[in-house]
Amino acid sequence: MMQSLVQYNTPLLESLHMSLKKWKLLSSKDVSPSKWFPIESRTYELPDGRIVDDFTITTLADVAMIIPITTDKKVILVKQFKPGIGDILIQFPAGRFEKNHTNMLATAQHELEEEVGIKVTESQLTQFTKMHASSTKATEVIHFFIAENCRFNSTQHLDENEEIEVMQVSFFQMDEKILSGEIWDAEAIAGWELAKKKFPHLFVD
């Protein structure tokens, strides 16, 4: 019964998807309150011709998030205060693309060294997916990298207002922290679970 229902609905779902059209961007205006939080007020034309003239989004730069795996099979995490939710979170090292970076790979290298003191070559990094942080109200995309054979071979270079605690955990401990709710950052959890599926050979203790 369930199989026939799915088969029956598939063409309907495909036809609904094919009818979707993108909104047409007519204009945008910078209304940023500060350089640290860029905001645009946009005017769109909807597929049916209606005009939405007060749609506000943030144009924050894309982010590189890195899952570092050490030579002795540990995962590197960072623990820091996040003002947006007013709480301390455990995440993977991450940072925004900056104008002096040539690409997201350079951002990943920069952030890994800056936040945890690990310097890696391009060959140690593999970009394996990207995810939207808030697809309705932000242009920001999270680019995920896996970093292999990591060693603490440099020093932290934290920004003026940054305070970061570096953590090393086993693969089992990582899963346990997610299941217990100690790690509850959505991007970190999603990236971790996908990395395990894409690189199973790396996660064998």
N, C-alpha and C positions, 0 to 999 in steps of 0.2 A: 504493500500500500504506500509506504513512504517513498520508495524508489519511483513509482509511477507519478506521484505528486511532484517530485523534483523534476522529472523529465518533462512534465506538462508545463511547469512554470518557467523553465529555462528560456524558451523563445520569447515569452512575455517580458522577462527581465532584460533580455538583450534588446528588445525593441524600445523599452523605456530608457535604457542607457543611450541608445543611438539618437534619441530625440533631444538629449541635452545639448545646450549650446553655451558657450562662454559669454560672460558679460563683456561689453565693450567699454574700455576705459576712455572717457572723453577728456578728462583733465585731472590734474592733481596739484595740490598746494601744500607747501611745507608749513606746518603749524607747530613745529617742535617746541616744547617748553625749555629744552636744553639740548646741548650737543650730545649728551649721554643717552637721550631717549628720543630718537627721531620719530616724528609722527606726520602723516600726510592726511589731508582731507581730500577725498576723491569723488569725482562724479562719474557714474556709470550709466550706460544704456542697457537695459535688460533685453533679452531676446524678444519679448513681446512689445518692445518700443517704449516702455515706461522708463523714466529717468529717476535715478537715486542720486541726489546731489549732496549728501552729507555723510558718506560712508568713510569712517575714520579707521586707519590702520597704522601699525608701527612698522618701520622699515629697518629694523635692527639687522645688522650684518649676520651672515651665516656663521655657524659654530662648528668647530672640529671637536669631536669627543673621541678619546683614545682609550682602548682597553689594553693596558700593558700586562704582558705575561713575562715573568722573570725566567731566568735560566733554570731556577730550581722549582718551577711550576707553582708560582704564587701570582695572585692578582693584586695589582696596585690600585688603591682607591684614595680619594681625598675627602676629608671631612671639613666642612666650613659653614659659616653662618650665611643664610640666604635672606636678605631683607624683604624680598617680595612676600614670603610666607612667614617671616619672623621666626625662623627655626633653623637648627643645624641639620644639614643633610649630608649623607654619604653618597658620593657620586664617583664617576670616572673623571680623570683630568680632562679639562675642556676649556676652550676659549674662542673668542670671536676672530674672524678674518679681519686683518688690518691692511691698510693701503700699502705698507712696506713689505707685505707678504706676496710672493709671486703666485701662489695657489693655496688650496686647502691643505695640501701635503706639507707645505712650509709652515702653515698655522699649527698643524698637528705636532711637528717637530719642536716648534717654538714653545707651545704650551706644555708639552711633556717635560721639557727641560726647566721651564720657568716654575711650574707648580710642584714638581716632585724631584727634580735634580737628576733626570735620566735623559741622556743625549743619545739619539738613535740616528742611523743612516736611513736614506730613502728606501733601501732594500729591506729594512726591517719593518716597514709600514705597509699595510694593505688596506685600502678603502673598500669596505664591503657593503655599505648601504647608506641610504639617507632617509630621514624622517622629518615630517612637519611638526613643529612645536605647537603652533596654533594657526591652523590653515585659514580660518575665517578672518582673523584680526591681525595677522603678522605675515611678513614675507620670509621670516627666518626659517632656515632649513638646517637640520643637524646632520653633519657628515660624520659617519662612524669609521674609525680605523682600528685595526688590530695591530699591536706592536709586539713582535716576537723577540725572544732572547734579550730581554731588558736587564740592565745592570745600573746600580746607582753609581754613575761615573761622572757626575757633575754636581752643581749646587743649585738650590732654589734661587730664583730671582723674582720675588713676589712684588706685585704692585703695592703702592703706598698703603692702601686700605685693606689689603688681603692678609688673612691669617688662616693658614691651611695646615691641618694635621694629616700626615701621610700614613696610610695603613697598608699592611700586607696581609692577605688572607689566602687560605687554600681554596680550591675550587668548591669543596664540600662546604666550607664556612660561608662562601659567597652565596651559595644556594640557600643555606640555612638563614642567613641574614635577610634574604628576600622573603622567604616563607614566614619568618617571624614578624616581618614588618619593620625591622630595624633599617633596612634599605627600602625606601618607598618612593624614590625618584623614578618617574615613569620612563624617562629616556634611558637611564642606566639599566633598568630592568629589561626593557625591550631590546636594547643593544646587546646585553649579555645573553639573552635567550637566543637571539638570532646568530650571534657569534658561535655559540656552541653547536648550532645546526650546520653552519657553513664551514667551520674548522674543527670537526670532531677530533682530528688527530692531535690537536693542541691541548685538549682537555682530558687527556688520559693521565691519571696520577702515576 
